[in-house]
Amino acid sequence: MALLLFLCICLVLMLGYPVAFTLAGMALLFAGIGTLSGDFNPMLLNALPSRLYGVLNNPILMAVPLFVFMGTVLEKSKVAEQLLTSMAELFGRFRGGLIFSVFFVGMLLAASTGIVGATVVTMGLMSLPALINRGYSPSFSAGAICATGTLGQIIPPSIALILLGDVLSNAYQQAQLSMGIFSPKSVSVGDLFAGALIPGLVLVGLYCLYTLFLIYRKPERFPAVAEQGQLDSQFWLRTAWALLPPLILILMVLGSILLGVATPTEAASVGGAGALVIALLKRQLTLKGLKEVMLSTVKVTSMVFLILIGASIFSLVFRGLGGEELIHQLFSNMPGGVIGAMILVMAVIFLLGFILDFIEITFVVVPLVAPILLAMGLDPVWLGIMIAVNLQTSFLTPPFGFALFYLRGVAKDLVTSGQIYKGVIPFVMIQLLLMLLLSIWPELATWLPQQIYG
């Protein structure tokens, strides 16, 4: 019954029905069928009100609307546009300079918005026409923009890491209790933020190294677009004005979380207020724009919490139908032990990333598999970073990657779908390489949290 429930949900989702209502509706339908067949105890549903109250009263999840608000305000205030103009003027004098500008600005935009779709759309609108018009390869340009856009999954402060932090904390405590540890430790959002810093920077570094290799092999494909003249003081003032406000804001928000000065929710509130100040200083804060930002924030927040409510109902019914025991038996009989179980989970999450957003996967799949994997001895921070990079790779992989659809929607006639698919393949390989590096050296994800938090 539990396996049939999961398969039916996947099928209904592929038909295009809303995720939250599919999760809740199918779960309640199978709860009714299970009650009639004697496979489900309806008294378990009495726990549902307290579960839902716990979801809506979770202080960590309050950071989600605040970070969404911060990112949307920065997006509307044309921070990325000014950054890209300044960086293109600085690096455009060198071969491939525009691509490095895209990587740098995309990294900052990913850190400020934390939303893949917003980053891909913004970078696609601003940089794709400039790259193609200046002679850069359409396929490589499209691939670089998509790859840079997905950095929002891994570079903190990422909404994906906030949601993963809350889910993994509960899973880690559940795993420890199952092992007889009655004073369980928890994993915080700050742990995941610290764990994601080095892998995120390594990934950007690998993008740059790959681009340098291509410039060495085929320099004619990466023309310089600006004269090698001296940069005057006015340029440096424009660059500082474009770069310093968002950079200071990101450092304040991220630094306060990593140093333990503020909780993620408190830091997010500072980020939201700081974004408003930046928009005001840049004269981009209007009543109409603020209304659009608030409406967008409410929509995203409502979607997140509605999916979380549906996922809570699904999780309760799935466990009541014996799904947890089924997964435990599957992992226990898996060839290769914990390595085989980890490979299976990563493969399932990768495939589900084609049809589900990271929010659904975080709330539906991770709570089912994470307690068992953590009970098998995996580090929760390492597991969280691996899941984030895996989802990032899935969102980039043809033909179903979400990032590809976002860029296709704004690219119009500049590139074809085939060129986008061709351009992202090398970057998918680079992200798979990062996952391999994390598997060989877990310290890439665990060293910094240990140094900060002990």
C-alpha positions in Angstrom: 0.0 0.0 0.0 2.8 2.5 0.9 4.7 1.7 -2.4 1.5 2.0 -4.4 0.8 5.4 -2.7 4.2 6.8 -3.7 3.8 5.5 -7.3 0.3 7.0 -7.6 1.5 10.4 -6.3 4.3 10.4 -8.9 1.9 9.5 -11.7 -0.6 12.2 -10.7 2.1 14.8 -10.5 3.3 13.9 -14.0 -0.2 14.6 -15.2 0.2 18.2 -14.0 -1.9 18.4 -10.9 -0.8 20.8 -8.0 1.8 19.2 -5.7 0.3 20.2 -2.4 -3.2 19.0 -3.2 -1.9 15.8 -4.8 0.1 14.9 -1.7 -2.7 15.6 0.7 -5.5 14.2 -1.4 -3.8 10.9 -2.4 -2.6 10.4 1.1 -6.1 10.8 2.6 -7.6 8.6 -0.2 -5.1 5.8 0.7 -5.8 6.3 4.4 -9.4 5.6 3.7 -8.7 2.6 1.6 -6.2 1.3 4.2 -8.7 1.8 7.0 -11.3 -0.3 5.1 -8.7 -3.0 4.4 -7.2 -3.0 7.9 -3.8 -1.8 6.8 -4.1 1.7 8.3 -5.1 2.8 11.8 -7.3 5.9 11.4 -6.4 7.0 15.0 -3.0 8.2 13.6 -4.8 11.1 11.9 -5.4 12.5 15.4 -1.7 13.6 15.4 -2.3 15.7 12.3 -3.4 19.0 14.0 -0.4 19.1 16.3 1.9 18.3 13.3 0.4 21.1 11.2 0.6 23.5 14.2 4.3 22.6 14.6 4.9 23.3 10.9 3.3 26.8 11.0 4.9 27.6 14.4 8.4 26.6 13.3 10.7 29.7 13.9 13.4 28.4 11.4 10.8 28.4 8.5 10.0 32.0 9.2 13.3 32.8 7.5 11.9 31.6 4.2 9.5 34.6 3.5 12.1 37.0 4.8 14.8 35.7 2.5 12.4 35.6 -0.4 11.5 39.2 0.3 15.2 40.2 0.4 16.0 38.5 -2.9 13.0 39.9 -4.6 13.8 43.5 -3.5 17.4 43.1 -4.7 16.1 41.7 -8.0 13.7 44.6 -8.6 16.3 47.3 -7.6 18.5 46.4 -10.6 21.5 45.4 -8.5 22.4 42.6 -10.9 22.2 44.9 -13.9 24.6 47.5 -12.4 26.9 44.7 -11.3 27.1 43.1 -14.7 27.7 46.4 -16.4 30.6 47.2 -14.1 32.1 43.7 -14.2 31.8 43.6 -18.0 33.7 46.9 -18.2 36.4 45.6 -15.9 36.9 42.0 -17.3 35.6 42.7 -20.9 39.1 43.8 -21.9 40.3 40.2 -21.6 39.3 37.2 -23.6 36.4 35.5 -22.0 35.9 38.4 -19.7 32.2 38.6 -20.2 31.8 34.9 -19.1 33.8 35.5 -16.0 31.6 38.5 -15.3 28.5 36.3 -15.6 30.0 33.8 -13.2 30.9 36.5 -10.6 27.6 38.4 -10.8 25.6 35.1 -10.9 27.4 33.9 -7.8 26.4 37.2 -5.9 22.9 37.0 -7.3 22.5 33.4 -6.2 23.7 34.4 -2.7 21.3 37.3 -2.6 18.1 35.7 -4.1 18.6 32.0 -3.3 16.0 31.1 -6.0 17.2 29.3 -9.1 14.4 30.6 -11.4 14.9 34.2 -10.5 18.7 34.0 -11.1 18.4 32.2 -14.4 15.7 34.5 -15.7 17.6 37.7 -14.6 20.9 36.6 -16.0 19.3 35.3 -19.2 17.6 38.6 -19.9 20.6 40.7 -19.1 23.6 38.8 -20.3 22.6 36.3 -23.0 21.9 39.0 -25.7 25.2 40.8 -24.8 27.2 37.5 -25.1 25.8 36.4 -28.4 26.0 39.9 -30.0 29.7 40.1 -29.1 30.5 36.8 -30.8 30.4 34.3 -28.0 29.1 30.8 -28.7 25.3 30.6 -28.2 25.5 27.1 -26.7 28.3 27.9 -24.3 26.7 31.2 -23.3 23.4 29.4 -22.6 25.2 26.6 -20.6 27.1 29.1 -18.5 24.0 31.1 -17.6 22.0 28.0 -16.7 24.9 26.6 -14.6 25.4 30.0 -12.8 21.7 30.2 -12.1 21.6 26.9 -10.3 24.2 28.2 -7.8 21.3 29.4 -5.8 20.8 25.8 -4.6 24.2 25.6 -2.9 25.6 29.1 -2.2 24.3 30.4 1.1 22.1 32.0 2.2 20.1 29.5 0.1 16.4 28.8 0.7 17.0 25.2 -0.2 19.6 24.9 2.6 17.2 26.5 5.1 14.5 23.9 4.3 17.0 21.1 4.2 18.4 22.2 7.6 15.0 22.0 9.3 14.2 18.5 7.7 17.7 17.1 8.4 17.6 18.3 12.0 14.4 16.4 12.7 15.8 13.3 10.8 19.1 13.4 12.7 17.3 13.5 16.0 15.1 10.6 14.9 18.1 8.6 13.8 19.9 9.1 17.1 16.8 8.1 19.1 16.5 4.9 17.0 20.1 4.2 18.0 19.3 4.6 21.7 20.8 8.1 22.1 18.3 9.9 24.3 20.1 13.3 24.3 20.2 13.8 20.5 22.2 16.5 18.9 20.8 18.6 16.1 22.1 20.0 12.8 21.4 23.7 12.3 20.9 25.9 9.2 24.2 27.5 10.1 26.0 24.1 9.9 24.7 23.7 6.3 25.5 27.3 5.3 29.1 26.7 6.6 29.3 23.3 4.9 28.1 24.7 1.6 30.6 27.6 1.4 33.7 25.6 0.3 31.8 23.3 -2.2 30.1 26.4 -3.7 33.4 28.2 -4.2 35.0 25.1 -5.6 32.2 24.7 -8.1 32.6 28.3 -9.3 36.4 27.7 -9.5 35.8 24.6 -11.6 33.6 26.7 -14.0 36.3 29.2 -14.3 39.0 26.6 -14.9 36.9 25.0 -17.6 36.4 28.3 -19.3 40.2 29.1 -19.2 40.9 25.7 -20.8 38.5 26.5 -23.6 40.0 30.0 -24.0 43.5 28.3 -24.3 42.1 25.8 -26.9 40.0 28.1 -29.0 40.7 31.8 -28.2 38.7 33.0 -31.2 35.5 31.9 -29.5 36.0 34.2 -26.6 36.7 37.7 -27.9 37.6 40.7 -25.8 34.9 43.3 -26.1 36.5 46.4 -24.6 39.7 48.4 -25.2 42.7 47.9 -23.1 42.5 51.5 -21.8 43.2 52.9 -18.3 40.3 52.8 -15.9 39.5 56.2 -14.4 38.4 57.0 -10.9 34.8 57.4 -12.1 34.8 53.7 -13.1 36.0 52.6 -9.7 33.4 54.7 -8.0 30.7 53.2 -10.2 32.0 49.7 -9.5 32.2 50.3 -5.7 28.6 51.7 -5.8 27.4 48.6 -7.7 29.4 46.0 -5.7 29.7 47.1 -2.1 26.0 47.4 -1.0 24.9 43.9 -1.9 28.2 42.4 -0.9 28.1 44.1 2.6 24.5 42.9 3.0 25.3 39.3 2.1 28.3 39.3 4.4 26.2 40.8 7.3 23.5 38.2 6.8 25.7 35.2 6.3 28.4 36.3 8.8 25.8 36.8 11.6 24.5 33.3 11.1 27.9 31.6 10.9 29.3 33.4 13.9 26.2 32.6 16.0 25.3 36.3 16.5 21.8 35.8 15.0 19.5 33.0 14.1 18.6 32.5 10.4 15.3 34.2 11.0 16.8 37.2 12.7 19.5 37.5 10.0 16.9 37.2 7.3 14.9 40.1 8.8 18.1 42.2 8.8 18.6 41.2 5.1 15.1 42.2 4.2 15.5 45.6 5.8 19.0 46.0 4.3 17.6 45.2 0.8 15.0 48.0 1.3 17.7 50.4 2.2 19.8 49.5 -0.9 16.7 49.9 -3.1 16.0 53.3 -1.5 19.6 54.4 -2.0 19.5 53.4 -5.7 16.2 55.2 -6.1 14.4 52.0 -7.1 12.0 51.8 -4.2 8.5 52.8 -5.3 5.1 52.0 -3.8 4.1 50.0 -6.9 7.4 48.1 -6.8 7.0 47.4 -3.1 3.5 46.1 -3.7 4.8 43.7 -6.4 7.6 42.5 -4.1 5.2 41.8 -1.2 2.7 40.0 -3.5 5.5 37.8 -4.9 6.7 37.0 -1.4 3.3 36.0 -0.3 2.8 33.7 -3.3 6.2 31.9 -2.8 5.6 31.6 1.0 2.1 30.3 0.5 3.4 27.7 -2.0 6.1 26.5 0.4 3.9 26.1 3.4 1.0 24.6 1.5 3.4 22.0 0.1 4.8 21.4 3.6 1.3 20.8 4.9 0.6 18.3 2.1 3.9 16.6 2.7 3.1 16.3 6.4 -0.1 14.5 5.7 1.6 12.3 3.1 4.4 11.4 5.6 2.0 10.5 8.3 -0.1 8.2 6.1 3.0 6.7 4.4 4.4 5.7 7.8 1.0 4.4 8.9 0.9 2.1 5.9 4.3 0.7 6.8 6.4 2.7 4.4 9.2 3.4 6.8 9.7 -0.3 7.5 9.7 -0.9 3.7 12.4 1.6 3.1 14.4 0.3 6.1 14.2 -3.3 4.7 15.2 -2.0 1.2 18.3 -0.3 2.5 19.2 -3.1 4.8 19.2 -5.6 1.9 21.0 -3.2 -0.5 24.3 -4.5 -1.9 27.2 -2.4 -0.8 25.7 -1.3 2.6 25.6 2.4 3.2 27.4 3.2 -0.1 24.8 1.3 -2.1 22.0 2.9 -0.1 23.5 6.4 -0.7 23.9 5.7 -4.4 20.3 4.6 -4.7 19.0 7.6 -2.8 21.0 10.0 -4.9 19.8 8.3 -8.1 16.1 8.6 -7.0 16.5 12.2 -6.0 18.2 13.0 -9.3 15.4 11.5 -11.3 12.7 13.1 -9.2 14.4 16.4 -9.8 13.1 16.2 -13.4 9.4 16.4 -12.3 9.5 17.9 -8.7 10.9 21.2 -7.4 13.5 21.1 -4.5 10.7 22.1 -2.1 8.7 19.0 -2.8 11.7 16.7 -2.7 12.9 18.2 0.5 9.6 17.8 2.3 8.5 14.5 0.7 11.6 12.3 0.0 14.3 13.5 2.4 12.2 12.9 5.6 11.6 9.3 4.4 15.2 8.4 3.6 17.4 10.7 5.7 16.8 9.1 9.2 17.8 5.7 7.8 20.9 7.0 6.1 21.9 9.0 9.2 21.4 5.9 11.4 23.8 4.1 9.1 26.5 6.6 10.1 26.5 9.4 7.5 27.3 12.9 8.5 24.2 15.1 8.4 26.0 18.2 7.0 27.7 16.1 4.3 24.4 14.4 3.4 22.6 17.8 3.1 25.3 19.3 0.8 25.3 16.1 -1.4 21.5 16.4 -1.7 21.7 20.1 -2.6 24.4 19.5 -5.3 22.5 16.5 -6.6 19.3 18.6 -7.0 21.4 21.4 -8.6 22.7 18.9 -11.1 19.2 17.5 -11.8 17.8 21.0 -12.5 20.6 21.5 -15.1 20.4 18.1 -16.9 18.6 17.8 -20.3 15.9 17.3 -21.3 13.8 18.1 -18.2 16.0 20.4 -16.1 14.0 23.3 -14.7 16.9 25.8 -15.4 16.7 24.9 -19.1 13.0 25.7 -19.2 13.5 29.0 -17.4 16.2 30.1 -19.9 14.2 28.9 -22.8 11.3 31.0 -21.7 13.3 34.3 -21.9 15.8 33.4 -24.6 13.2 33.8 -27.4 15.0 33.4 -30.8 18.6 33.9 -29.5 19.3 30.2 -28.9 17.5 26.9 -29.8 16.6 24.2 -27.2 19.3 22.0 -28.8 22.0 24.7 -28.2 20.9 25.0 -24.6 21.1 21.3 -24.1 24.5 21.1 -25.7 25.8 24.0 -23.7 24.9 22.6 -20.3 26.4 19.1 -20.7 30.0 20.2 -19.7 28.6 22.0 -16.7 26.6 18.9 -15.7 29.9 16.9 -15.8 31.6 19.5 -13.7 28.9 19.3 -11.0 29.1 15.5 -11.1 32.8 15.9 -10.6 32.1 18.0 -7.5 29.9 15.2 -6.1 32.7 12.8 -6.7 35.1 15.1 -4.9 32.7 15.4 -2.0 32.4 11.6 -1.9 36.2 11.2 -1.8 36.9 14.1 0.6 33.8 14.7 2.8 36.0 17.3 4.6 35.1 19.7 1.8 31.7 20.0 3.4 32.4 19.1 7.1 35.7 20.9 7.9 34.4 24.5 8.1 31.4 23.7 10.3 33.7 21.8 12.7 36.1 24.8 12.8 33.3 27.2 13.5 31.0 25.2 15.8 33.3 22.5 17.0 
